[in-house]
Amino acid sequence: MVYLNNTPVDELLQGFLKVLGDYRFNSVETISVIDGLDRTLAENIFAKRSVPHYHSSAMDGYQVRAEDTKMANVDNPIFLSQEKIKYCDTGELIEPQFDSVIKIEDVHKRDNGIEIIGGATKWQNIRPIGEDITAHDLLFTVGRKLQPMDIAALIASGTYQIKVFKKPKVAIIPTGDEIIPWQKEPKEGEIPDSNSQLFANMIKQWGGEPTVYPVTPDNFDLLERVVKEAWEENDLILVNAGSSAGSEDYTSKVINHLGKVYYHGVAIKPGKPAIFGKIGEKPVIGIPGYPVSAYVVMEEIIKKLYFYLKGEKLPKRKKIEGKLTKPVNSDLKFQEYVRVKVGKIKEQYVVTPLARGAALMSTVMDGDGFLIIPQNSEGYRAGEVVQVELFEDKDFDDIFVCIGSHDLALDILATYLAPQFSLSSAHVGSLGGIMAVKKGETHFAGIHLLDPQTGEYNISYVKKYLKDTGAILVHLAKRTQGLMVAKGNPLNINSIRDLKGKRIANRQKGAGTRVLLDYLMEKEKIKPGEIEGYNREYFTHLAVAQEVKSNRADAAMGIYAAAKAMDLDFVPLYEESYDLLVTPDFFNSPNFKFVLETLRTKRFRREVEELGGYNLNKSGEIIFVEEEKN
Amino acid sequence: MVYLNNTPVDELLQGFLKVLGDYRFNSVETISVIDGLDRTLAENIFAKRSVPHYHSSAMDGYQVRAEDTKMANVDNPIFLSQEKIKYCDTGELIEPQFDSVIKIEDVHKRDNGIEIIGGATKWQNIRPIGEDITAHDLLFTVGRKLQPMDIAALIASGTYQIKVFKKPKVAIIPTGDEIIPWQKEPKEGEIPDSNSQLFANMIKQWGGEPTVYPVTPDNFDLLERVVKEAWEENDLILVNAGSSAGSEDYTSKVINHLGKVYYHGVAIKPGKPAIFGKIGEKPVIGIPGYPVSAYVVMEEIIKKLYFYLKGEKLPKRKKIEGKLTKPVNSDLKFQEYVRVKVGKIKEQYVVTPLARGAALMSTVMDGDGFLIIPQNSEGYRAGEVVQVELFEDKDFDDIFVCIGSHDLALDILATYLAPQFSLSSAHVGSLGGIMAVKKGETHFAGIHLLDPQTGEYNISYVKKYLKDTGAILVHLAKRTQGLMVAKGNPLNINSIRDLKGKRIANRQKGAGTRVLLDYLMEKEKIKPGEIEGYNREYFTHLAVAQEVKSNRADAAMGIYAAAKAMDLDFVPLYEESYDLLVTPDFFNSPNFKFVLETLRTKRFRREVEELGGYNLNKSGEIIFVEEEKN
């Protein structure tokens, strides 16, 4: 019931490649050159003919013999009769009797001939045979990945068929009694097979040819049969999952029966329960089941293996260095792959770690890259400069960072910024947003913080926290907060007082909604202990709504749009002000002007108001300016 | 007969986009989510269900009620009977009566139950509904280009069909009486249609759907018919060429007949004779015929137009700054696109301009990027730091630069360096190579320079030119030089003396072969004036061989391999030493060790010797070391 080993990733890769010996993805096929885009040549190619393959005119003009023209000048124009010239378009063949071309612009047409006022030199305006490519030139060597101009040059120089490496065939075998085909609606306890499509699309991006096999239940014989079949038809076999050494995990048993497992367990997190085996000469890999574990194993191990076996250079992830906004602790036993969001604020990259769970695909979907913490490292402190390996190369100059409270209006704003700009948002609550502005870790933040003393929104917080840094408060929306309750309001919850003795789902400390709840409870003199679930915290409106929806809570404080989305009833309690807190630097940039103009358009205002519970009459108004000190 | 205008490229783009008004490539289609890789969403997508969609076990273990476990500790193990527990694999549904999971590793199996030695907390090892994605979460906004994990997340959260923007359909219409279908063997005066495949593959790389129409002759009615047909079926229409305002250029006439030409002539070089018109609401563009002109217009104008009309961000070319090795002069009237090779020597980029001709596809094929010289600039001096826009992002750390004399053995060497390293070579002759080593513009150079005084190869030149810089001379091959003559040697040329009164094709000054010819002529007291064509210079062995082959020269000095390739007779005259001249820095790097080891392998030696005229017995021997001063 324990992993066979916990091999460091580099040791595993080196060892496993040794196990695979001379095995390579090197089957060759012959294809038409016009299907060659991004394919890899399996042969050296020499030009079959020269380009151009005949002496050709470089201009529209007249072919002449230079000899006949040499006395011509402005004072002594020369007439050349029809027999001594030949008109030609660009690209036309130079007839053997001629050795020069005079541009049409330099010629005066006369009856039966032309007049010229300058001599022509031999070979002028002629492209000689082989000017571009000479027959027998070595054009490309094995391994060239063909680009558009390469294909044009191959055609021009007479190559019509090319030998290329076949796309490696990769089998993807989903297994598990709980796994159902991706397009089926899952019941409770059933999981749709989304991993196979993750793998298939990664393989496509690597230039391979994936085949997804039908889902195989947890049964040794059935799995063995599918693995055998896949082995016949493919160059690399991936089995997902059955790799975690649980009681029903047949992957390693099947590999050991047909071949041999060499490694089971790799010292990375997520991704540790991977299996590396060989059947015949071919690698057969067990990929863990959690999507992020699977992704890390694919990106960090299978990709390296794949490109090595393909004999191609590994496409490297681009690296950037940035300042970490939160501490990240790491298990000494593993090399950890923390997904992070990256922003660029005043020429500095800012790196925010996302949640760590191996099951959270949203951390890859929303993340920008990996912060890789080596084995035997305890992690990094907030403020440390760390290296991030990006999932894809991006231009962070065009990405606006928005860390703070989340609101759907921000998502709608993002659609107005596209395609030129995009919005990178992280949800840390209003107070977290203020801190991010103060520390220069965001361009702006959405905030909605009630001052219990004044009943006023946001301004007093800005004055308190940002008196040195400075910041500008720009109004986004009035938003109705209230209680989300089950459809039909069966418990008849109509006010804060009615929460006593009931179960709620609460928002995290520092969230504007939490501050509002505390304010309203305070006014009614209700103590946290009087409400069950007060200490269980969630990070979004929809998350608390979900708790009500699934009857794990009787009520939750939140906005109307969330209640509507989850088909819950809504008890309106308070109209709050949701504003954008903007750093002085970003406020003065042309980029923010674009945001401001959008906030003021009718189209944007209407689109947000249609969500329900919003009033955007004054969106884009500047509410308060805290000047930057020194 | 003149261009209608010479509009600066930015002015043209802005003006033409204004002409196109609201026209966009915004047709939408619904596809299966599993076909969504790299497609662009045309809708905002909200999660249809939560992930997970039920409370699920995060571990293999036992479901329990936390309540039942709270008294357990090491001194007081608790036994839980079969009714109070339920075994579950990772991912299984948590039954309503349970609220906690104990990992299998922390459990002792007993008859009819389990024993535990620690209490469980509520919700431990349980993934609650919506932990990853909550139903109604906004997952993606319009414009998202879907990546593998996005597709997995869409499947997991219940989206099976997605609305995406259709791939823009682009018509490519090749025209011209001289143009023949790409797969036909051309006669003299005929040009195979390679441009259409260049365009089609560029469009594919941009995510579009190209259609190449049959080649249309220079005929107004025929062209009009094809343009009409293409207009019906496509979003963007490209006509190639007939754009240069020559007598048979019908493109602008047809556009003006069916719609209107707005711009004819753009102030770029190459690429100036482009035509920008509109028929109905759709853009119809005339692309120039020369391949590099066409490429520049596609990269610099059509690509910007395409992404703008698609509503997507333009993929920017990566920029680097490097030192120019040669001066580049530019026409004030045009923005010029000079193709360059880039190398990285001691952390500095080195930029070498390639030939300028608009017909030379090899300059794009072999080039790394554009040096763009603005309109009204006279160009750059050698040594100036210039900006280069790369055709594709490359890791120049893994590219060895070899500027000097060319030899096929270097091409073969390149195949041994792949896939880890590649070789970027430029052919400037032996003396050019020595200068490149001296100026630090190359890692190494191939040279074969005879010292007329001593009859010895290379060493005296190194002593003379590199006494301060230092350099190491490494032997590559003994190579037989001689005279290439027509098959059967009809003029009976058997020695240098026999060249008197004959026509030759000569190599450029500074080429080792030229030095050898001069040496042999000197020995025989033959004057340059006694040989026709002595002053006509070519840059490669194959280029001079081509002159002999096409009977424009009677003989040329060169190597056996070139004569063999062109099926010429060969009169051996001299065995020379072709060596590698290596900078001290590169010589001491691990990278060069790899080169050196390759040179010493039997396999490499045999492969080169099979070309004929080579002896590699001593390849990899260090011949001479000139120490670096200070």
Interface residues (C-beta under 8 A of the other chain):
Chain A: M1 V2 V33 I34 L37 N44 F46 S50 V51 P52 H53 Y54 S56 A58 D60 D89 T90 G91 E92 L93 I104 E105 R127 I129 G130 E131 D132 I133 T134 A135 H136 D137 L138 L139 T141 V142 G143 Q147 P148 M149 D150 I151 A152 A153 I155 A156 G158 Y160 G176 E178 W182 Q183 E185 P186 E188 G189 I191 P192 D193 S194 N195 Q197 L198 F199 A200 N201 M202 K204 Q205 S244 G246 S247 E248 G289 P291 Y295 G311 E312 K313 K316 G357 A359 L360 M361 S362 V364 M365 F391 E392 D393 D395 D398 L408 D411 A414 T415 A418 P419 Q420 T540 L542 A543 A545 Q546 S550 A562 A565 M566
Chain B: M1 V33 I34 L37 N44 F46 S50 V51 P52 H53 Y54 S56 A58 D60 D89 T90 G91 E92 L93 I104 E105 R127 I129 G130 E131 D132 I133 T134 A135 H136 D137 L138 L139 T141 V142 G143 Q147 P148 M149 D150 I151 A152 A153 I155 A156 G158 Y160 G176 E178 W182 Q183 E185 P186 E188 G189 I191 P192 D193 S194 N195 Q197 L198 F199 A200 N201 M202 K204 Q205 S244 G246 S247 E248 G289 P291 Y295 G311 E312 K313 K316 G357 A359 L360 M361 S362 V364 M365 F391 E392 D393 D395 D398 L408 D411 A414 T415 A418 P419 Q420 T540 L542 A543 A545 Q546 S550 A562 A565 M566
